[in-house]
Amino acid sequence: MKLLASMKTALITGLFVVLPAWLAILLFVKILVKLGVVVKPITGQLPKEIGHPTMVALVVFILICLLVGALFHTPIGRKVGRIIQSNILDRIPGYASLQAIAAQTAGFESDQEFQPALIVVEDGSLQPAFLVETHEEDLSTVFIPSVPTPMAGGIFIMPSDRVHEVDIPVPTMMKCISKWGSGSSELLDALKAKGTKLPIPW
């Protein structure tokens, strides 16, 4: 029974990781195919070495992304972006959390700060996590990422005294998680630098 339960958990976790990635790849390929049809008249006028429809479509796609990104950094673009995000994107389960982490990983400002932290779990071990927000009654919401895919994970509300922030960049935390804990000494050093006394039995 334990083996079946473990397999079920692994299957569900795998689906949550693989399906979004697979759908994103399919969507990307579909966009390139559609763009390939659109730019076909242009590619016929280009030399064969650089006139492949897929390559031209990829260049057009990158230019579109650059243009959209530039527009979203203008006052009007930011307003339109907020409207799209509040009415469409924020309704997608998990989007807000992943968007905030992705934005900080890329070095952008985010309205929702995700602070790297170490939490004390039931057996006294330390678990890398992100502090999402704090509440009254000394409670905190944390996002515990999966290994080695830190963009997936679970959300927990726990006593704030079990959540210990660490002053490290978000990319450092993400790198540690994606490498199966390699480099976790940086997390421990940051925790020691704060002089945090942990209620752990070791």
Secondary structure, DSSP 8 states (H G I E B T S, - for coil): -HHHHHHHHHHHHHHHHHHHHHHHHHHHHHHHHHHHHHTHHHHTTS-TTT--HHHHHHHHHHHHHHHHHHHTTSHHHHHHHHHHHHHTGGGSTTHHHHHHHHHHHTT---SS--EEEEEE-TTS-EEEEEEEEEETTTEEEEEEE-SS-TTSEEEEEEEGGGEEE----HHHHHHHHHTTTTTTHHHHHHHHHTT-------
